[in-house]
Amino acid sequence: MINFDEKKMLESGAFIYNQRQYIENIADHVCQDGFDNIFISSVGGSQAMMEPFANMINEMSAIPVHCVLASVLVLTGHNQLTKSSLVFMASKSGDTKETVKGAEWLKEKGCTIISIVGKKDSPLEKLSDYCVVYQDGRPQELIMYLLIGRILYNKGFFDKYIQFADELKELPAVLVSVRKAVDKKAIEYCQKYHFEPYNIWIASGNLWPVCYAYAMCVLEESQWIRTKSVSSSEFFHGTLELVEKGVCVTLLITEGKTRELDLRVKKFIHQYTNKANVFDCKEFEYPGISDEFRGLLSPVVMNAILQRISKNMEFITKHSLDIRRYYRKVDY
């Protein structure tokens, strides 16, 4: 497998899981202090990484949760945001300018900020009340599962959290097995479709943030591949008219509550294009994870699947995932 280091992946997952007590203590402290609502506010891929957890909060609890891009929040404000709001922020570098500006603005409002960053002593960490530094640890979603899961448990909405968190110890190994299982399909996908002039990517529910972020931050930003992303629920209200023979359509299917929306799309695209592609979380085994938790894990599992597309696409196109023309290269 291209660019695949199983040992490193397992060690990275263990690095995060070994911080479980520290992460849960953060959740315990903010619950003890109290909060009125939750905001998820960053930009780009970091925002998308966190947004599936808004679905988790909405589906499992009565806690109000709002997703607002940091760059928008500082301009528009939000009439539900108060000093009693709990805000989740994330940045790989810890210095993403829109996120840092958002954190400064939120700090002035007196909000409690929990940040997830990749580098120690970053500007975002210094502005945060609590911070989890993952360094080279992956997946970042594991931090959110522990933080959000513990908060829901403390608030009486997730009685089986302890079992869930115990089983999350197996998540790094699960993601390794998923990557191995999907790699052949990912290679074939990249070989067939890396030169497509136009792509439609579709998903729903807790996979919608994964879908739009992959289309934007990987296919467009990192590979310069023209891509349209649309949710399964909106697909039949516009984008379906662009589906015909020769149009490449890729559908990501969740095991969450919106699965039936994805299956409706699946039936349609297989009928009207000869370039229909489906990646379904249900097709993979999750050793050590109870079936009742599978739907919650669709985002992190799908990101593992998509990583194999990224690594193989990079190899086939000879276009490094690190190449940029504009991002952090020019003033804008």
DODREN-801558 format. One line per 2 residues: number of its first residue (from 1); their letters; for each residue x, y, z of C-alpha. Coordinates in steps of 0.1 Angstrom, whole numbers, plus 5000, padded with zeros to 4 digits. Layout:
<recs>
NUM = a = X/Y/Z  ...
</recs>
This chain:
<recs>
1 = mi = 5000/5000/5000  5012/5035/4990
3 = nf = 5022/5058/5019  5008/5035/5046
5 = de = 5025/5030/5079  5004/5007/5101
7 = kk = 5027/5010/5131  5026/5048/5130
9 = ml = 4988/5049/5127  4983/5026/5157
11 = es = 5008/5047/5177  4991/5079/5167
13 = ga = 4957/5066/5178  4972/5054/5211
15 = fi = 4987/5088/5217  4953/5104/5217
17 = yn = 4935/5076/5235  4961/5077/5263
19 = qr = 4949/5112/5270  4914/5100/5277
21 = qy = 4914/5109/5314  4927/5144/5306
23 = ie = 4901/5149/5279  4873/5136/5301
25 = ni = 4884/5159/5329  4880/5188/5306
27 = ad = 4844/5177/5299  4838/5172/5336
29 = hv = 4850/5207/5344  4829/5225/5319
31 = cq = 4798/5205/5330  4805/5214/5366
33 = dg = 4809/5251/5357  4778/5249/5336
35 = fd = 4769/5262/5301  4738/5272/5282
37 = ni = 4747/5260/5247  4774/5248/5225
39 = fi = 4790/5265/5195  4813/5248/5169
41 = ss = 4834/5276/5153  4865/5273/5131
43 = vg = 4871/5272/5093  4879/5247/5066
45 = gs = 4887/5211/5073  4889/5217/5110
47 = qa = 4853/5230/5111  4842/5200/5090
49 = mm = 4860/5176/5114  4838/5189/5143
51 = ep = 4805/5194/5126  4794/5157/5126
53 = fa = 4794/5161/5164  4766/5187/5161
55 = nm = 4746/5159/5146  4755/5137/5175
57 = in = 4744/5164/5200  4712/5171/5182
59 = em = 4702/5135/5178  4711/5124/5214
61 = sa = 4703/5154/5236  4683/5186/5242
63 = ip = 4715/5207/5243  4713/5236/5219
65 = vh = 4742/5235/5194  4752/5260/5166
67 = cv = 4778/5256/5138  4791/5290/5127
69 = la = 4823/5297/5107  4847/5318/5128
71 = sv = 4851/5343/5100  4814/5348/5099
73 = lv = 4808/5348/5136  4831/5378/5142
75 = lt = 4812/5398/5116  4776/5388/5124
77 = gh = 4776/5377/5160  4749/5354/5171
79 = nq = 4720/5362/5193  4723/5328/5211
81 = lt = 4759/5334/5221  4766/5346/5256
83 = ks = 4793/5343/5282  4777/5310/5292
85 = sl = 4783/5295/5257  4808/5266/5254
87 = vf = 4828/5269/5221  4847/5241/5204
89 = ma = 4875/5253/5180  4902/5235/5161
91 = sk = 4933/5242/5139  4960/5219/5128
93 = sg = 4986/5247/5129  4970/5266/5158
95 = dt = 4975/5298/5139  4948/5298/5113
97 = ke = 4941/5335/5111  4903/5334/5109
99 = tv = 4901/5309/5138  4925/5329/5159
101 = kg = 4906/5361/5152  4874/5342/5162
103 = ae = 4890/5330/5194  4900/5366/5203
105 = wl = 4865/5378/5197  4850/5350/5217
107 = ke = 4874/5356/5245  4862/5392/5247
109 = kg = 4826/5378/5250  4836/5357/5280
111 = ct = 4829/5324/5264  4846/5292/5274
113 = ii = 4868/5278/5246  4879/5243/5242
115 = si = 4904/5239/5213  4920/5210/5195
117 = vg = 4953/5218/5179  4983/5201/5164
119 = kk = 5011/5222/5177  5020/5232/5213
121 = ds = 5021/5268/5224  5001/5280/5194
123 = pl = 4981/5313/5194  4949/5293/5196
125 = ek = 4960/5273/5226  4969/5305/5244
127 = ls = 4935/5319/5238  4917/5288/5250
129 = dy = 4905/5278/5284  4912/5242/5277
131 = cv = 4932/5227/5249  4940/5192/5236
133 = vy = 4973/5191/5216  4974/5160/5194
135 = qd = 5007/5167/5177  5010/5138/5152
137 = gr = 4981/5119/5168  4952/5108/5147
139 = pq = 4923/5107/5143  4914/5141/5156
141 = el = 4878/5129/5158  4887/5106/5187
143 = im = 4892/5137/5208  4857/5149/5199
145 = yl = 4841/5115/5206  4856/5116/5241
147 = li = 4848/5152/5248  4812/5153/5234
149 = gr = 4805/5118/5246  4815/5126/5281
151 = il = 4795/5158/5281  4764/5140/5269
153 = yn = 4770/5113/5296  4774/5139/5323
155 = kg = 4742/5156/5312  4722/5123/5313
157 = ff = 4719/5118/5275  4744/5090/5269
159 = dk = 4741/5062/5295  4764/5039/5275
161 = yi = 4792/5063/5271  4816/5044/5293
163 = qf = 4812/5013/5272  4816/5034/5241
165 = ad = 4847/5051/5253  4862/5018/5264
167 = el = 4856/5004/5229  4871/5034/5213
169 = ke = 4905/5020/5223  4900/4997/5193
171 = lp = 4893/5025/5169  4929/5030/5156
173 = av = 4930/4993/5147  4895/4995/5131
175 = lv = 4907/5023/5109  4938/5004/5099
177 = sv = 4916/4974/5089  4892/4997/5069
179 = rk = 4921/5013/5050  4934/4979/5041
181 = av = 4900/4966/5030  4892/4996/5008
183 = dk = 4926/5002/4992  4921/4980/4961
185 = ka = 4888/4998/4954  4904/5032/4960
187 = ie = 4932/5024/4935  4907/5014/4909
189 = yc = 4886/5045/4915  4916/5068/4911
191 = qk = 4928/5050/4880  4894/5054/4863
193 = yh = 4885/5089/4874  4915/5110/4881
195 = fe = 4911/5129/4848  4874/5136/4851
197 = py = 4866/5172/4842  4837/5174/4866
199 = ni = 4827/5154/4897  4796/5153/4919
201 = wi = 4801/5141/4954  4771/5133/4976
203 = as = 4764/5124/5013  4740/5131/5042
205 = gn = 4737/5136/5079  4769/5130/5098
207 = lw = 4788/5123/5065  4778/5156/5049
209 = pv = 4806/5176/5066  4830/5148/5056
211 = cy = 4818/5150/5020  4820/5188/5015
213 = ay = 4853/5190/5032  4868/5163/5011
215 = am = 4855/5179/4979  4868/5213/4989
217 = cv = 4900/5206/5009  4913/5176/4991
219 = le = 4900/5173/4956  4898/5210/4949
221 = es = 4925/5225/4972  4951/5196/4971
223 = qw = 4944/5181/4937  4929/5209/4917
225 = ir = 4900/5186/4906  4867/5204/4898
227 = tk = 4841/5191/4922  4805/5198/4932
229 = sv = 4794/5186/4966  4757/5183/4975
231 = ss = 4738/5167/5003  4716/5136/4996
233 = se = 4686/5155/5009  4692/5184/4984
235 = ff = 4704/5164/4955  4668/5158/4942
237 = hg = 4661/5195/4942  4686/5206/4915
239 = tl = 4718/5187/4910  4701/5155/4897
241 = el = 4695/5173/4864  4733/5172/4857
243 = ve = 4735/5135/4860  4738/5117/4827
245 = kg = 4760/5091/4810  4796/5101/4814
247 = vc = 4792/5122/4846  4812/5109/4875
249 = vt = 4792/5107/4907  4805/5095/4941
251 = ll = 4782/5088/4970  4792/5083/5006
253 = it = 4767/5062/5026  4764/5066/5063
255 = eg = 4751/5041/5089  4735/5070/5107
257 = kt = 4699/5080/5108  4699/5096/5073
259 = re = 4710/5064/5056  4677/5060/5037
261 = ld = 4684/5094/5020  4717/5080/5006
263 = lr = 4701/5048/4994  4675/5068/4974
265 = vk = 4704/5086/4957  4722/5053/4951
267 = kf = 4693/5039/4932  4690/5070/4910
269 = ih = 4727/5074/4901  4731/5037/4891
271 = qy = 4701/5042/4868  4713/5074/4851
273 = tn = 4751/5074/4849  4777/5047/4840
275 = ka = 4801/5064/4863  4783/5059/4896
277 = nv = 4806/5051/4926  4795/5042/4962
279 = fd = 4815/5040/4994  4793/5025/5022
281 = ck = 4804/5024/5058  4783/4993/5063
283 = ef = 4805/4972/5041  4834/4972/5066
285 = ey = 4840/4953/5098  4847/4972/5131
287 = pg = 4864/4946/5153  4858/4953/5190
289 = is = 4831/4979/5184  4795/4972/5192
291 = de = 4770/4974/5164  4749/5000/5183
293 = fr = 4778/5025/5180  4786/5020/5143
295 = gl = 4764/5049/5132  4783/5073/5154
297 = ls = 4816/5063/5138  4806/5068/5102
299 = pv = 4825/5101/5099  4858/5088/5112
301 = vm = 4855/5056/5092  4847/5074/5060
303 = na = 4876/5097/5065  4899/5066/5067
305 = il = 4883/5054/5034  4889/5087/5017
307 = qr = 4924/5089/5029  4932/5059/5007
309 = is = 4917/5077/4978  4939/5107/4986
311 = kn = 4971/5088/4988  4964/5068/4956
313 = me = 4952/5099/4938  4984/5117/4947
315 = fi = 5005/5088/4934  4986/5084/4901
317 = tk = 4983/5121/4893  5019/5129/4904
319 = hs = 5004/5159/4921  5015/5161/4957
321 = ld = 4989/5168/4983  5011/5195/4997
323 = ir = 5012/5217/4965  4993/5250/4967
325 = ry = 4992/5280/4944  4974/5304/4967
327 = yr = 4967/5290/5002  4992/5306/5025
329 = kv = 5012/5315/4995  4998/5349/4986
331 = dy = 4979/5377/5003  4941/5375/5001
</recs>
